[in-house]
Amino acid sequence: MRVLRIAVVSDTHGHLGAVQKVLGAAGPFDMLLHAGDHYQDGLRLGQALGIAVKAVVGNCDLGVAGPEEELLRVWDRRILLTHGHRYRVKRTMKLLQYRALQVGADVVIFGHTHLPVKLLDGGTLFLNPGSPVWPEGRDRRRTWATLDLGAQCRVEMLTVEPPADEHEN
């Protein structure tokens, strides 16, 4: 069975330089999924890489016309793509888990927390790629992910090096 290779990104917040460079070097990809904050970033990245893209709006996409969530059918898998703020993922995963059950999702991709998460719960894979530009958590890594769909799902969390001209305060 052929493997479908998907780049998964969230919370880019308008900063695409390093992200585009890393995705271009790690490709080729069959598809890009962008889990919000900033919706237009997903569209721009997909266009720059010449691949299909699905993106959703996040809490920082005020006034932006775009879907709040997408339920995708990719081969034999149902993928729920959402930013996660409407499910209060910074406090609990319960609402998102309920939504996954409600729509029969095999994979749930979300963002909002800026923290990378890879969790298998009751047969459903929950994946948050973190943020490649504004990391959170103890180790403060700038992250994104790849999702390979074939006979099984395979996830790899990857890091983005900060631009050389960036100065930390």
C-alpha positions as a printed Julia matrix, in Angstrom:
169×3 Matrix{Float64}:
   0.0    0.0    0.0
   1.27   3.46  -0.88
   1.92   5.89   2.0
   0.34   9.34   1.96
   2.74  11.86   3.51
   1.11  14.83   5.25
   2.79  17.91   6.78
   0.95  19.09   9.91
   1.39  22.66  11.17
  -0.41  24.95  13.58
  -0.04  28.35  15.21
   2.25  29.96  12.65
   0.88  33.45  13.45
   2.05  35.03  10.2
   5.69  33.95  10.48
   6.36  31.67   7.51
  10.03  32.12   6.54
  11.67  29.37   8.61
   8.57  27.15   8.37
   8.47  27.25   4.58
  12.2   26.53   4.4
  11.93  23.51   6.72
   8.87  22.06   4.98
  10.49  22.52   1.58
  13.62  20.68   2.72
  11.62  17.87   4.38
   9.31  17.29   1.4
   7.86  16.16  -0.81
   4.46  16.01   0.83
   1.12  14.96  -0.61
  -0.86  17.35   1.56
  -0.6   20.06   4.22
  -2.96  20.35   7.18
  -2.88  23.66   9.07
  -4.75  23.74  12.39
  -5.29  27.47  12.63
  -3.85  30.7   13.85
  -3.37  32.01  10.96
  -5.67  30.47   8.39
  -4.06  32.33   5.47
  -0.65  30.92   6.44
  -1.85  27.43   5.62
  -3.05  28.55   2.2
   0.22  30.38   1.49
   2.36  27.42   2.57
   0.36  25.02   0.41
   0.72  27.33  -2.59
   4.46  27.81  -2.02
   5.0   24.05  -1.75
   2.63  23.22  -4.6
   0.53  20.8   -2.55
  -3.1   20.4   -1.53
  -3.95  22.14   1.75
  -6.75  22.08   4.27
  -6.77  24.78   6.91
  -9.09  26.01   9.66
  -9.45  29.3   11.47
  -8.27  29.74  15.05
  -9.02  32.18  17.84
  -6.59  34.76  16.36
  -8.3   34.7   12.95
 -10.84  37.39  13.84
 -13.0   38.33  10.88
 -11.34  35.78   8.59
 -13.71  33.71   6.49
 -12.77  30.06   6.76
 -14.01  26.82   8.28
 -13.79  26.32  12.05
 -13.3   22.61  11.54
 -13.05  20.12   8.72
 -13.92  16.45   8.74
 -11.77  14.92   6.02
 -11.96  11.51   4.47
  -8.4   10.51   3.55
  -8.37   7.01   2.13
 -10.06   4.89   4.79
  -9.46   7.35   7.64
 -11.63  10.13   9.04
  -9.52  13.13  10.11
 -10.98  15.91  12.24
  -9.06  19.17  11.76
  -9.77  21.94  14.27
  -7.87  24.65  16.09
  -9.16  23.42  19.44
 -10.04  26.69  21.18
 -13.77  25.96  20.92
 -13.12  22.69  22.77
 -11.07  24.4   25.51
  -8.01  22.22  24.88
  -5.82  24.39  27.11
  -7.82  23.09  30.09
  -8.99  19.63  29.11
  -9.09  17.15  26.25
 -12.56  15.84  27.2
 -14.63  18.05  24.86
 -12.35  17.26  21.94
 -12.52  13.55  22.77
 -16.33  13.75  22.79
 -16.29  15.51  19.42
 -14.0   12.82  17.99
 -16.45  10.14  19.12
 -19.39  12.11  17.75
 -17.93  12.32  14.23
 -16.17   8.94  14.27
 -12.69  10.42  13.83
  -9.7    8.13  13.54
  -7.29  11.07  13.75
  -7.82  14.46  15.41
  -5.45  17.29  14.52
  -5.6   20.41  16.66
  -3.51  23.35  17.8
  -4.06  26.32  20.14
  -1.84  25.19  23.04
   1.47  25.58  21.14
   2.48  22.3   22.83
   3.26  19.17  20.8
   0.98  16.24  21.63
   0.81  12.73  20.24
  -1.76  10.66  22.11
  -3.56   7.45  21.23
  -6.85   7.32  23.11
  -9.41   4.57  22.52
  -8.13   3.94  19.01
  -8.15   7.64  18.05
  -4.89   9.46  17.41
  -4.81  13.02  18.8
  -2.07  15.13  17.24
  -1.06  18.68  18.06
   2.04  19.7   16.1
   2.84  22.5   18.56
   4.03  25.8   17.12
   6.98  26.3   14.78
   7.27  29.97  15.78
   5.97  30.57  19.33
   6.72  27.47  21.42
   5.33  26.79  24.88
   6.34  24.32  27.57
   9.54  23.6   29.45
  11.81  22.82  26.54
  10.46  25.64  24.3
  10.97  23.67  21.08
   9.52  25.03  17.83
   7.69  22.03  16.43
   5.65  20.66  13.55
   4.77  17.11  12.55
   4.51  14.65   9.72
   1.68  12.16   9.49
   2.24   9.18   7.22
  -0.96   7.3    6.36
  -0.64   3.79   5.06
  -1.57   0.47   6.6
  -0.85   2.25   9.9
  -0.54   5.88  11.02
   2.99   7.05  11.73
   3.7   10.42  13.36
   7.02  12.18  13.64
   7.48  15.37  15.65
  10.11  17.66  14.13
  11.75  20.91  15.17
  12.35  24.23  13.46
  15.51  26.16  14.25
  14.87  29.84  14.99
  16.04  32.29  12.32
  19.68  33.35  12.76
  18.71  37.01  13.16
  16.23  36.37  15.97
  17.31  37.64  19.37
  15.82  36.25  22.55
  15.16  38.69  25.39
